Amino acid sequence: MDYVAMVGLLFVPLICLLCAAWFFVRWQNEREDEEKALHNKKICKRFLIATIVAAIVFGGLKIIFPFN
């Protein structure tokens, strides 16, 4: 379980941030369709929240199961 916590703490927030950056760029570049821009903004915010939640969850697992 300590390996899962370590790998999760390293990669899950990073992947969530990359996805948030992807949708941020899509949100900023959408000029013609306001509905698509708002949809991309909503997804971007969800990925940012998921980043924080993942960091807290895997950080807690890292504290519970220390890497020896």
Backbone as XML, in Angstrom:
<?xml version="1.0"?>
<chain id="A" units="angstrom">
  <residue number="1" name="MET">
    <atom name="N" x="0.823" y="-1.192" z="0.000"/>
    <atom name="CA" x="0.000" y="0.000" z="0.000"/>
    <atom name="C" x="0.868" y="1.256" z="0.000"/>
  </residue>
  <residue number="2" name="ASP">
    <atom name="N" x="2.081" y="1.154" z="0.555"/>
    <atom name="CA" x="2.957" y="2.322" z="0.563"/>
    <atom name="C" x="3.397" y="2.715" z="-0.842"/>
  </residue>
  <residue number="3" name="TYR">
    <atom name="N" x="3.548" y="1.734" z="-1.718"/>
    <atom name="CA" x="3.905" y="2.045" z="-3.110"/>
    <atom name="C" x="2.746" y="2.733" z="-3.845"/>
  </residue>
  <residue number="4" name="VAL">
    <atom name="N" x="1.529" y="2.287" z="-3.564"/>
    <atom name="CA" x="0.354" y="2.924" z="-4.168"/>
    <atom name="C" x="0.267" y="4.379" z="-3.725"/>
  </residue>
  <residue number="5" name="ALA">
    <atom name="N" x="0.501" y="4.631" z="-2.446"/>
    <atom name="CA" x="0.456" y="5.998" z="-1.933"/>
    <atom name="C" x="1.541" y="6.861" z="-2.571"/>
  </residue>
  <residue number="6" name="MET">
    <atom name="N" x="2.733" y="6.298" z="-2.722"/>
    <atom name="CA" x="3.840" y="7.067" z="-3.296"/>
    <atom name="C" x="3.591" y="7.375" z="-4.773"/>
  </residue>
  <residue number="7" name="VAL">
    <atom name="N" x="3.208" y="6.374" z="-5.535"/>
    <atom name="CA" x="2.948" y="6.578" z="-6.964"/>
    <atom name="C" x="1.745" y="7.506" z="-7.156"/>
  </residue>
  <residue number="8" name="GLY">
    <atom name="N" x="0.707" y="7.314" z="-6.370"/>
    <atom name="CA" x="-0.461" y="8.186" z="-6.468"/>
    <atom name="C" x="-0.141" y="9.624" z="-6.122"/>
  </residue>
  <residue number="9" name="LEU">
    <atom name="N" x="0.670" y="9.826" z="-5.097"/>
    <atom name="CA" x="1.035" y="11.178" z="-4.692"/>
    <atom name="C" x="1.888" y="11.863" z="-5.751"/>
  </residue>
  <residue number="10" name="LEU">
    <atom name="N" x="2.682" y="11.086" z="-6.473"/>
    <atom name="CA" x="3.531" y="11.677" z="-7.506"/>
    <atom name="C" x="2.791" y="11.950" z="-8.808"/>
  </residue>
  <residue number="11" name="PHE">
    <atom name="N" x="1.934" y="11.025" z="-9.234"/>
    <atom name="CA" x="1.409" y="11.108" z="-10.592"/>
    <atom name="C" x="-0.039" y="11.585" z="-10.715"/>
  </residue>
  <residue number="12" name="VAL">
    <atom name="N" x="-0.905" y="11.260" z="-9.790"/>
    <atom name="CA" x="-2.316" y="11.628" z="-9.944"/>
    <atom name="C" x="-2.510" y="13.147" z="-9.945"/>
  </residue>
  <residue number="13" name="PRO">
    <atom name="N" x="-1.932" y="13.904" z="-9.007"/>
    <atom name="CA" x="-2.093" y="15.365" z="-9.101"/>
    <atom name="C" x="-1.450" y="15.947" z="-10.365"/>
  </residue>
  <residue number="14" name="LEU">
    <atom name="N" x="-0.353" y="15.362" z="-10.809"/>
    <atom name="CA" x="0.289" y="15.836" z="-12.023"/>
    <atom name="C" x="-0.603" y="15.630" z="-13.243"/>
  </residue>
  <residue number="15" name="ILE">
    <atom name="N" x="-1.215" y="14.476" z="-13.340"/>
    <atom name="CA" x="-2.120" y="14.193" z="-14.458"/>
    <atom name="C" x="-3.349" y="15.103" z="-14.401"/>
  </residue>
  <residue number="16" name="CYS">
    <atom name="N" x="-3.875" y="15.326" z="-13.202"/>
    <atom name="CA" x="-5.023" y="16.236" z="-13.066"/>
    <atom name="C" x="-4.655" y="17.663" z="-13.468"/>
  </residue>
  <residue number="17" name="LEU">
    <atom name="N" x="-3.454" y="18.112" z="-13.107"/>
    <atom name="CA" x="-3.029" y="19.448" z="-13.507"/>
    <atom name="C" x="-2.839" y="19.559" z="-15.014"/>
  </residue>
  <residue number="18" name="LEU">
    <atom name="N" x="-2.325" y="18.508" z="-15.638"/>
    <atom name="CA" x="-2.174" y="18.519" z="-17.094"/>
    <atom name="C" x="-3.535" y="18.587" z="-17.786"/>
  </residue>
  <residue number="19" name="CYS">
    <atom name="N" x="-4.507" y="17.848" z="-17.270"/>
    <atom name="CA" x="-5.855" y="17.902" z="-17.843"/>
    <atom name="C" x="-6.484" y="19.268" z="-17.624"/>
  </residue>
  <residue number="20" name="ALA">
    <atom name="N" x="-6.277" y="19.853" z="-16.444"/>
    <atom name="CA" x="-6.808" y="21.195" z="-16.183"/>
    <atom name="C" x="-6.171" y="22.215" z="-17.127"/>
  </residue>
  <residue number="21" name="ALA">
    <atom name="N" x="-4.883" y="22.078" z="-17.373"/>
    <atom name="CA" x="-4.212" y="22.987" z="-18.305"/>
    <atom name="C" x="-4.765" y="22.815" z="-19.717"/>
  </residue>
  <residue number="22" name="TRP">
    <atom name="N" x="-5.030" y="21.576" z="-20.110"/>
    <atom name="CA" x="-5.596" y="21.314" z="-21.442"/>
    <atom name="C" x="-6.940" y="22.021" z="-21.607"/>
  </residue>
  <residue number="23" name="PHE">
    <atom name="N" x="-7.826" y="21.886" z="-20.621"/>
    <atom name="CA" x="-9.138" y="22.508" z="-20.726"/>
    <atom name="C" x="-9.073" y="24.019" z="-20.525"/>
  </residue>
  <residue number="24" name="PHE">
    <atom name="N" x="-8.077" y="24.510" z="-19.795"/>
    <atom name="CA" x="-7.888" y="25.956" z="-19.671"/>
    <atom name="C" x="-7.534" y="26.566" z="-21.022"/>
  </residue>
  <residue number="25" name="VAL">
    <atom name="N" x="-6.638" y="25.900" z="-21.738"/>
    <atom name="CA" x="-6.258" y="26.389" z="-23.067"/>
    <atom name="C" x="-7.456" y="26.339" z="-24.014"/>
  </residue>
  <residue number="26" name="ARG">
    <atom name="N" x="-8.221" y="25.263" z="-23.956"/>
    <atom name="CA" x="-9.414" y="25.161" z="-24.798"/>
    <atom name="C" x="-10.424" y="26.250" z="-24.444"/>
  </residue>
  <residue number="27" name="TRP">
    <atom name="N" x="-10.561" y="26.538" z="-23.146"/>
    <atom name="CA" x="-11.487" y="27.573" z="-22.684"/>
    <atom name="C" x="-11.051" y="28.947" z="-23.194"/>
  </residue>
  <residue number="28" name="GLN">
    <atom name="N" x="-9.758" y="29.234" z="-23.118"/>
    <atom name="CA" x="-9.267" y="30.548" z="-23.528"/>
    <atom name="C" x="-9.279" y="30.729" z="-25.046"/>
  </residue>
  <residue number="29" name="ASN">
    <atom name="N" x="-9.173" y="29.641" z="-25.799"/>
    <atom name="CA" x="-9.118" y="29.751" z="-27.259"/>
    <atom name="C" x="-10.481" y="29.665" z="-27.926"/>
  </residue>
  <residue number="30" name="GLU">
    <atom name="N" x="-11.516" y="29.354" z="-27.180"/>
    <atom name="CA" x="-12.854" y="29.253" z="-27.769"/>
    <atom name="C" x="-13.456" y="30.650" z="-27.857"/>
  </residue>
  <residue number="31" name="ARG">
    <atom name="N" x="-13.553" y="31.170" z="-29.058"/>
    <atom name="CA" x="-14.046" y="32.523" z="-29.256"/>
    <atom name="C" x="-15.457" y="32.552" z="-29.844"/>
  </residue>
  <residue number="32" name="GLU">
    <atom name="N" x="-15.811" y="31.560" z="-30.616"/>
    <atom name="CA" x="-17.076" y="31.617" z="-31.343"/>
    <atom name="C" x="-18.257" y="31.053" z="-30.565"/>
  </residue>
  <residue number="33" name="ASP">
    <atom name="N" x="-18.033" y="29.991" z="-29.815"/>
    <atom name="CA" x="-19.137" y="29.318" z="-29.144"/>
    <atom name="C" x="-19.007" y="29.504" z="-27.630"/>
  </residue>
  <residue number="34" name="GLU">
    <atom name="N" x="-19.839" y="30.355" z="-27.081"/>
    <atom name="CA" x="-19.786" y="30.660" z="-25.647"/>
    <atom name="C" x="-20.162" y="29.452" z="-24.803"/>
  </residue>
  <residue number="35" name="GLU">
    <atom name="N" x="-21.063" y="28.608" z="-25.305"/>
    <atom name="CA" x="-21.487" y="27.421" z="-24.562"/>
    <atom name="C" x="-20.327" y="26.433" z="-24.390"/>
  </residue>
  <residue number="36" name="LYS">
    <atom name="N" x="-19.536" y="26.242" z="-25.429"/>
    <atom name="CA" x="-18.363" y="25.368" z="-25.326"/>
    <atom name="C" x="-17.334" y="25.955" z="-24.370"/>
  </residue>
  <residue number="37" name="ALA">
    <atom name="N" x="-17.176" y="27.274" z="-24.403"/>
    <atom name="CA" x="-16.214" y="27.924" z="-23.512"/>
    <atom name="C" x="-16.616" y="27.726" z="-22.051"/>
  </residue>
  <residue number="38" name="LEU">
    <atom name="N" x="-17.898" y="27.878" z="-21.747"/>
    <atom name="CA" x="-18.348" y="27.676" z="-20.371"/>
    <atom name="C" x="-18.209" y="26.217" z="-19.948"/>
  </residue>
  <residue number="39" name="HIS">
    <atom name="N" x="-18.456" y="25.298" z="-20.879"/>
    <atom name="CA" x="-18.304" y="23.872" z="-20.579"/>
    <atom name="C" x="-16.839" y="23.542" z="-20.272"/>
  </residue>
  <residue number="40" name="ASN">
    <atom name="N" x="-15.911" y="24.080" z="-21.050"/>
    <atom name="CA" x="-14.490" y="23.847" z="-20.807"/>
    <atom name="C" x="-14.032" y="24.495" z="-19.505"/>
  </residue>
  <residue number="41" name="LYS">
    <atom name="N" x="-14.605" y="25.645" z="-19.170"/>
    <atom name="CA" x="-14.271" y="26.307" z="-17.903"/>
    <atom name="C" x="-14.717" y="25.453" z="-16.725"/>
  </residue>
  <residue number="42" name="LYS">
    <atom name="N" x="-15.907" y="24.862" z="-16.833"/>
    <atom name="CA" x="-16.420" y="24.006" z="-15.771"/>
    <atom name="C" x="-15.537" y="22.766" z="-15.594"/>
  </residue>
  <residue number="43" name="ILE">
    <atom name="N" x="-15.130" y="22.162" z="-16.687"/>
    <atom name="CA" x="-14.269" y="20.978" z="-16.613"/>
    <atom name="C" x="-12.910" y="21.342" z="-16.024"/>
  </residue>
  <residue number="44" name="CYS">
    <atom name="N" x="-12.381" y="22.496" z="-16.405"/>
    <atom name="CA" x="-11.098" y="22.953" z="-15.863"/>
    <atom name="C" x="-11.173" y="23.105" z="-14.343"/>
  </residue>
  <residue number="45" name="LYS">
    <atom name="N" x="-12.232" y="23.718" z="-13.857"/>
    <atom name="CA" x="-12.396" y="23.890" z="-12.412"/>
    <atom name="C" x="-12.544" y="22.547" z="-11.701"/>
  </residue>
  <residue number="46" name="ARG">
    <atom name="N" x="-13.243" y="21.605" z="-12.331"/>
    <atom name="CA" x="-13.388" y="20.276" z="-11.736"/>
    <atom name="C" x="-12.044" y="19.571" z="-11.620"/>
  </residue>
  <residue number="47" name="PHE">
    <atom name="N" x="-11.202" y="19.690" z="-12.638"/>
    <atom name="CA" x="-9.885" y="19.063" z="-12.567"/>
    <atom name="C" x="-9.005" y="19.727" z="-11.517"/>
  </residue>
  <residue number="48" name="LEU">
    <atom name="N" x="-9.134" y="21.037" z="-11.328"/>
    <atom name="CA" x="-8.367" y="21.697" z="-10.274"/>
    <atom name="C" x="-8.812" y="21.221" z="-8.888"/>
  </residue>
  <residue number="49" name="ILE">
    <atom name="N" x="-10.105" y="21.045" z="-8.707"/>
    <atom name="CA" x="-10.612" y="20.511" z="-7.439"/>
    <atom name="C" x="-10.155" y="19.069" z="-7.258"/>
  </residue>
  <residue number="50" name="ALA">
    <atom name="N" x="-10.177" y="18.272" z="-8.339"/>
    <atom name="CA" x="-9.720" y="16.889" z="-8.271"/>
    <atom name="C" x="-8.241" y="16.814" z="-7.916"/>
  </residue>
  <residue number="51" name="THR">
    <atom name="N" x="-7.454" y="17.789" z="-8.358"/>
    <atom name="CA" x="-6.033" y="17.831" z="-8.013"/>
    <atom name="C" x="-5.844" y="18.000" z="-6.517"/>
  </residue>
  <residue number="52" name="ILE">
    <atom name="N" x="-6.590" y="18.907" z="-5.943"/>
    <atom name="CA" x="-6.480" y="19.147" z="-4.503"/>
    <atom name="C" x="-6.939" y="17.927" z="-3.713"/>
  </residue>
  <residue number="53" name="VAL">
    <atom name="N" x="-8.056" y="17.349" z="-4.119"/>
    <atom name="CA" x="-8.581" y="16.167" z="-3.423"/>
    <atom name="C" x="-7.602" y="15.002" z="-3.529"/>
  </residue>
  <residue number="54" name="ALA">
    <atom name="N" x="-7.046" y="14.780" z="-4.710"/>
    <atom name="CA" x="-6.098" y="13.673" z="-4.900"/>
    <atom name="C" x="-4.848" y="13.880" z="-4.057"/>
  </residue>
  <residue number="55" name="ALA">
    <atom name="N" x="-4.355" y="15.102" z="-4.000"/>
    <atom name="CA" x="-3.177" y="15.376" z="-3.182"/>
    <atom name="C" x="-3.456" y="15.118" z="-1.704"/>
  </residue>
  <residue number="56" name="ILE">
    <atom name="N" x="-4.631" y="15.494" z="-1.235"/>
    <atom name="CA" x="-4.987" y="15.265" z="0.169"/>
    <atom name="C" x="-5.146" y="13.774" z="0.456"/>
  </residue>
  <residue number="57" name="VAL">
    <atom name="N" x="-5.852" y="13.061" z="-0.438"/>
    <atom name="CA" x="-6.094" y="11.629" z="-0.226"/>
    <atom name="C" x="-4.789" y="10.851" z="-0.250"/>
  </residue>
  <residue number="58" name="PHE">
    <atom name="N" x="-3.977" y="11.049" z="-1.282"/>
    <atom name="CA" x="-2.734" y="10.295" z="-1.369"/>
    <atom name="C" x="-1.703" y="10.771" z="-0.354"/>
  </residue>
  <residue number="59" name="GLY">
    <atom name="N" x="-1.762" y="12.032" z="0.024"/>
    <atom name="CA" x="-0.901" y="12.505" z="1.116"/>
    <atom name="C" x="-1.273" y="11.852" z="2.431"/>
  </residue>
  <residue number="60" name="GLY">
    <atom name="N" x="-2.576" y="11.696" z="2.677"/>
    <atom name="CA" x="-3.013" y="10.987" z="3.876"/>
    <atom name="C" x="-2.600" y="9.525" z="3.855"/>
  </residue>
  <residue number="61" name="LEU">
    <atom name="N" x="-2.714" y="8.891" z="2.707"/>
    <atom name="CA" x="-2.242" y="7.511" z="2.603"/>
    <atom name="C" x="-0.746" y="7.420" z="2.820"/>
  </residue>
  <residue number="62" name="LYS">
    <atom name="N" x="-0.013" y="8.416" z="2.346"/>
    <atom name="CA" x="1.443" y="8.437" z="2.539"/>
    <atom name="C" x="1.799" y="8.565" z="4.009"/>
  </residue>
  <residue number="63" name="ILE">
    <atom name="N" x="0.992" y="9.328" z="4.749"/>
    <atom name="CA" x="1.251" y="9.476" z="6.184"/>
    <atom name="C" x="0.884" y="8.188" z="6.917"/>
  </residue>
  <residue number="64" name="ILE">
    <atom name="N" x="-0.218" y="7.561" z="6.527"/>
    <atom name="CA" x="-0.651" y="6.331" z="7.183"/>
    <atom name="C" x="0.309" y="5.171" z="6.885"/>
  </residue>
  <residue number="65" name="PHE">
    <atom name="N" x="0.738" y="5.077" z="5.613"/>
    <atom name="CA" x="1.637" y="4.006" z="5.181"/>
    <atom name="C" x="2.967" y="4.602" z="4.761"/>
  </residue>
  <residue number="66" name="PRO">
    <atom name="N" x="3.869" y="4.836" z="5.716"/>
    <atom name="CA" x="5.150" y="5.473" z="5.357"/>
    <atom name="C" x="6.025" y="4.537" z="4.511"/>
  </residue>
  <residue number="67" name="PHE">
    <atom name="N" x="6.807" y="5.152" z="3.655"/>
    <atom name="CA" x="7.712" y="4.414" z="2.763"/>
    <atom name="C" x="9.003" y="4.147" z="3.513"/>
  </residue>
  <residue number="68" name="ASN">
    <atom name="N" x="9.337" y="2.900" z="3.678"/>
    <atom name="CA" x="10.571" y="2.567" z="4.444"/>
    <atom name="C" x="11.705" y="2.256" z="3.555"/>
  </residue>
</chain>
